[in-house]
């Protein structure tokens, strides 16, 4: 996939914003937790768990973009993520039925996070289908012409334009 693809850069931008927001929340919540764990656990533990879960999912998607996969492959990964989350929400158990109450709560919190992930993955898929603004298309076309001219000069070193 081209590194200069406008759509991919837009997804990176939004992912970076979302990751930064979650990491900021994690830092703030961790500070509160370290100040008074009992109060934190009672009132804010769910928020910290969700921020860690969501941040991890965003980072996985960011890694996919960094691997240089083409747009169709990224689109498939997003659709797969949506399908996985929808399946867990529609077909999975709402109650994990573990003997550990904390595990049951974690399961429920993951399901809540999956609702947000579905929304975000759909937004990212929409970004892939958006036509880049005119200015960006012109820049891309200009870069493409420059590459073609450079490669022509390499192929025909004796001919000057």
Beta strands, then each sheet from edge to edge (+ up, - down):
end
